[in-house]
Amino acid sequence: MMRAGWFGAWVLAAILTGWQVQAQDLPVAPGTTGSVRGIITDTDEAVVAGGQITLEESIPKTETPKINKAERVAVSDNEGSFLFADVAPGRYRITIRAKGFAEWKIEDVDVTAGNETALPKISLGVEALDTTVNAIFREDLAEKQISVEMKQRILGVLPNFYVSYVSDAQPLTRKQKFKLAAHVTVDPVTFFTTGVAAGIEQWQGDFSGYGQEFSGYAKRYGASYTDRVSSTFFGAALLPSLLHQDPRYFYKGHGSVTKRALYAISTVVICKGDNGKWQPNYSNVGGNLAAGLLSTTYYPHSEQHSVQITVVNTLIGTSTGAIGTLFQEFMLKHLTHGVPPPTP
């Protein structure tokens, strides 16, 4: 009898357990579920494909965590989007992981019956690196990247060193900023184009206070070269080092024409900081202004402008830099030799 009793109890427990499992697996009636949708991008608004998204129930801190907590996993498609369909109403936690990016979480996502929950903007930051172990690695990687940049030439001739075609380029150290500035100022093409500019100025009679003949040409050459050196070192080395800003243009290369154009124009007044965040481009504006003020000390007195006019001309010159960045974004990559291949 004892054996029969135990057997009966076991059968009853098995039936009840099977009924419970079947009840949990029953499909939820139409109209009683919701859905969750989102799009994953990085800080440059490029879509992130292949990201792993985990959806799990949010358990209040006052409740005991469940041992077998239900969760679902999805993967973002080539457009960076993902969808969880037929989600039972309730509150959920969503965790997103993608290679090379920091983990992203959002708590207490409310899902209601018959509605689609659109997640707020998901922007994944670069995965944090260990500062003690990877500091040297980052500097070495930056050195390799600028070594490639210093070989970039338009049509194989004109320097195009201050453009990065690497989306996740490492920030430059102070030494590397000055190294890049020195490299462009002593480039043979810089000396040649400065000579051409000085020749045109002499032919047109610009800066008549310098006179003519060889001495006048030499003075024009010296003034023009000093302009280039001062603007480069002030705007691309000294101020970027003091303000922790990156003097390079970061090629976007994706998105609509309008978005790319607005991005290119905006880089005249905003830039990437060494921390990877966008900020006002004080280095560019301040560098142009400092070079303009310095030029009043070596141009002929009759050709010098007041400080006010120098400031106005500097601001105008800075704004026209947008033309150069538009060319960089839409044309010069196709004409530049030495551009690194896209990363997989």
C-alpha positions in Angstrom: 0.0 0.0 0.0 2.8 2.4 0.8 4.4 1.6 -2.5 1.1 2.2 -4.3 0.6 5.4 -2.4 4.0 6.8 -3.4 3.4 5.7 -7.0 0.1 7.5 -7.1 1.5 10.6 -5.6 4.4 10.6 -8.1 1.9 10.2 -11.1 -0.2 13.0 -9.7 2.9 15.3 -9.4 4.0 14.4 -12.9 0.6 15.3 -14.3 0.5 18.6 -12.5 4.0 19.5 -13.6 3.2 18.6 -17.2 0.1 20.7 -17.0 2.0 23.6 -15.6 4.7 23.5 -18.3 2.0 23.2 -21.0 0.2 26.2 -19.5 3.4 28.2 -19.6 4.0 27.3 -23.3 0.5 28.2 -24.4 0.6 31.1 -26.9 -0.6 34.4 -25.6 -4.0 35.5 -27.1 -3.7 38.0 -29.9 -4.0 41.6 -28.7 -2.7 40.9 -25.3 1.0 41.3 -26.1 3.2 44.2 -27.0 6.5 44.7 -28.8 9.8 46.5 -28.3 11.8 48.1 -31.2 15.1 50.0 -31.3 18.0 51.0 -33.5 21.6 50.8 -32.4 24.2 53.4 -33.5 27.6 54.6 -32.3 28.5 58.1 -31.2 29.0 59.1 -34.8 25.5 57.9 -35.7 26.7 55.0 -37.7 24.5 51.9 -37.4 25.8 49.0 -35.4 25.0 45.6 -36.9 25.4 42.3 -35.0 24.8 43.7 -31.6 23.3 41.3 -29.0 20.2 42.6 -27.3 18.9 40.8 -24.2 15.3 41.4 -22.9 14.6 40.3 -19.4 12.0 41.0 -16.7 12.7 43.8 -14.3 12.6 42.6 -10.8 12.0 45.3 -8.1 14.7 45.5 -5.5 12.2 44.7 -2.8 11.5 41.3 -4.4 13.6 38.2 -4.4 15.3 37.6 -7.8 13.9 34.7 -9.7 16.2 31.7 -10.2 15.0 31.0 -13.8 14.2 34.5 -15.0 12.7 34.6 -18.5 14.8 36.4 -21.1 14.9 36.7 -24.8 17.9 37.6 -27.1 17.9 39.3 -30.5 20.6 40.5 -32.9 20.6 43.9 -34.7 20.4 43.6 -38.5 22.4 45.5 -41.1 20.4 48.6 -40.4 21.2 48.4 -36.7 17.5 47.7 -35.9 15.9 44.9 -33.8 12.4 43.9 -32.7 11.0 41.8 -29.9 7.5 40.7 -30.9 4.8 39.1 -28.7 6.1 40.4 -25.4 3.9 40.0 -22.4 2.9 43.2 -20.7 5.2 44.3 -17.9 8.5 46.0 -17.1 11.7 44.9 -18.7 15.4 45.5 -18.6 17.3 45.7 -21.9 21.0 45.1 -22.2 23.0 45.6 -25.4 26.5 44.3 -26.1 28.5 44.8 -29.3 32.2 44.1 -30.0 34.4 47.1 -29.4 31.6 49.0 -27.6 30.8 49.6 -24.0 27.7 47.8 -22.6 24.4 49.7 -22.8 21.5 49.2 -20.4 18.0 50.6 -19.8 15.8 49.7 -16.9 12.0 49.6 -16.4 10.9 49.5 -20.1 7.1 49.4 -20.0 5.4 47.1 -22.4 1.6 47.4 -22.7 -0.8 45.2 -24.6 -1.4 46.1 -28.2 1.3 48.7 -28.3 4.8 48.9 -29.7 7.4 50.4 -27.4 10.1 52.4 -29.2 13.3 52.7 -27.3 15.0 56.1 -26.9 18.2 56.8 -28.9 20.8 54.0 -28.4 24.3 55.4 -28.9 27.1 53.0 -28.0 30.3 54.5 -26.8 33.7 53.0 -27.4 34.6 50.2 -24.9 36.6 51.6 -22.0 40.3 50.6 -22.0 42.3 49.8 -19.0 44.3 53.0 -18.5 47.4 51.4 -17.0 47.8 48.5 -19.5 46.6 50.2 -22.6 48.0 53.7 -22.4 51.1 52.7 -24.3 49.1 50.6 -26.7 46.9 53.7 -27.5 49.9 55.9 -28.1 51.6 53.2 -30.4 48.3 52.8 -32.3 48.0 56.5 -32.8 51.6 56.6 -34.0 50.8 54.0 -36.6 47.7 55.9 -37.7 49.4 59.2 -38.2 52.3 57.5 -40.0 49.7 56.5 -42.6 48.2 60.0 -42.6 51.6 61.6 -43.3 51.7 59.6 -46.5 48.3 60.8 -47.8 48.7 63.1 -50.8 46.1 64.5 -53.2 46.9 63.2 -56.7 50.0 61.7 -55.0 51.5 65.2 -54.6 49.7 67.7 -52.4 49.8 66.9 -48.6 46.5 65.7 -47.1 47.9 64.9 -43.7 45.2 66.4 -41.4 42.4 64.0 -42.5 41.7 60.7 -40.7 39.7 58.1 -42.6 39.6 55.8 -39.5 36.3 56.2 -37.7 37.8 55.2 -34.3 41.2 56.9 -34.6 43.1 57.2 -31.4 43.7 60.7 -30.0 47.1 62.2 -30.6 49.5 62.9 -27.8 51.1 66.4 -27.4 54.3 65.2 -29.0 52.4 63.7 -32.0 50.4 67.0 -32.6 53.7 68.9 -32.8 55.2 66.2 -35.0 52.4 66.4 -37.5 52.6 70.2 -37.6 56.4 70.1 -38.2 56.0 67.5 -40.9 53.6 69.6 -42.9 55.5 72.8 -42.5 58.8 71.3 -43.8 57.2 69.3 -46.6 58.8 70.1 -50.0 55.4 70.9 -51.5 54.8 73.5 -48.7 58.0 75.3 -49.7 57.1 75.1 -53.4 53.5 76.4 -53.1 54.7 79.2 -50.8 57.2 80.2 -53.5 54.4 80.2 -56.1 52.2 82.4 -53.8 55.0 84.8 -53.2 55.7 85.1 -57.0 52.0 85.8 -57.7 52.0 88.5 -55.0 55.1 90.2 -56.5 53.7 90.0 -60.0 50.4 91.6 -58.8 52.3 94.2 -56.8 50.8 93.1 -53.5 52.6 94.4 -50.3 54.4 97.1 -52.3 56.3 98.1 -49.1 58.4 95.0 -49.7 59.7 96.4 -53.0 60.5 94.5 -56.1 63.5 92.4 -57.4 64.8 89.5 -55.4 64.8 91.2 -52.0 61.1 92.0 -52.4 60.4 88.4 -53.4 62.3 87.0 -50.5 60.4 89.2 -48.0 57.1 88.1 -49.5 58.2 84.5 -49.4 59.2 84.8 -45.7 55.9 86.5 -44.8 53.9 83.9 -46.6 55.8 81.0 -45.1 55.6 82.5 -41.6 51.8 82.8 -42.1 51.6 79.0 -42.8 53.9 78.0 -40.0 52.2 80.2 -37.4 48.7 79.2 -38.3 49.7 75.5 -38.3 51.5 75.5 -35.0 49.0 77.7 -33.3 45.9 76.0 -34.6 47.0 72.4 -35.0 49.7 71.9 -32.3 49.9 74.5 -29.5 46.2 75.2 -28.8 45.1 71.6 -29.4 47.7 70.5 -26.9 46.6 73.0 -24.3 42.9 72.5 -24.9 43.1 68.7 -25.4 41.5 68.9 -28.9 42.2 66.9 -32.1 43.2 69.1 -35.0 42.3 66.5 -37.7 39.2 66.3 -39.9 37.4 63.0 -39.4 35.9 61.7 -42.6 32.3 60.7 -42.2 31.5 58.9 -45.5 28.1 57.7 -44.6 24.6 59.0 -44.3 22.6 61.3 -46.6 24.3 64.1 -48.6 22.6 66.7 -46.4 23.9 65.1 -43.2 27.4 64.8 -44.5 27.4 68.4 -45.7 26.2 69.7 -42.4 28.7 67.6 -40.6 31.6 68.9 -42.8 30.5 72.5 -42.3 30.1 72.1 -38.6 33.7 70.9 -38.1 34.9 74.4 -38.7 33.5 75.4 -35.3 33.4 72.0 -33.5 36.0 69.3 -33.2 36.7 66.0 -31.4 38.4 66.4 -28.0 41.0 64.0 -26.9 38.3 62.3 -24.8 36.4 61.5 -28.0 33.6 64.0 -27.4 32.6 66.8 -29.7 33.3 70.3 -28.4 33.7 73.9 -29.7 36.7 74.2 -31.9 38.5 76.9 -30.0 41.8 75.7 -31.5 40.9 76.4 -35.1 39.4 79.9 -34.4 42.0 80.8 -31.8 44.9 79.6 -34.0 43.7 81.6 -37.0 43.3 84.7 -34.8 46.7 84.3 -33.2 48.4 83.9 -36.6 46.5 87.0 -37.9 47.6 89.1 -35.0 51.2 87.9 -35.3 51.2 88.8 -39.0 50.8 92.5 -38.1 54.4 92.5 -36.8 56.1 91.6 -40.1 53.9 92.9 -42.9 54.7 96.4 -44.3 53.2 99.1 -42.1 51.1 100.5 -45.0 49.5 97.0 -45.5 48.7 96.3 -41.8 45.2 96.3 -40.5 43.8 97.3 -37.2 43.2 94.7 -34.6 39.4 94.9 -35.3 39.8 94.3 -39.0 42.3 91.5 -38.2 39.7 89.8 -36.0 36.9 90.2 -38.6 39.1 88.9 -41.4 40.1 85.9 -39.2 36.4 85.0 -38.6 35.7 85.3 -42.3 38.7 83.1 -43.1 37.6 80.6 -40.5 34.1 80.4 -41.9 35.4 79.9 -45.5 37.3 76.8 -44.1 33.9 75.1 -44.6 34.6 75.0 -48.3 37.7 72.9 -47.6 35.9 70.5 -45.3 33.2 70.0 -47.9 35.8 69.1 -50.5 37.3 66.7 -48.0 34.0 65.0 -47.3 32.8 64.6 -50.9 35.8 64.7 -53.3 39.3 64.6 -52.0 39.2 61.0 -50.6 38.8 59.8 -54.2 41.8 61.8 -55.3 44.1 61.0 -52.3 46.8 58.4 -52.5 47.7 56.4 -49.4 44.2 56.2 -47.9 44.0 53.2 -45.6 41.7 50.4 -46.5 38.4 50.3 -44.7 38.4 48.2 -41.5 36.3 45.0 -41.6 
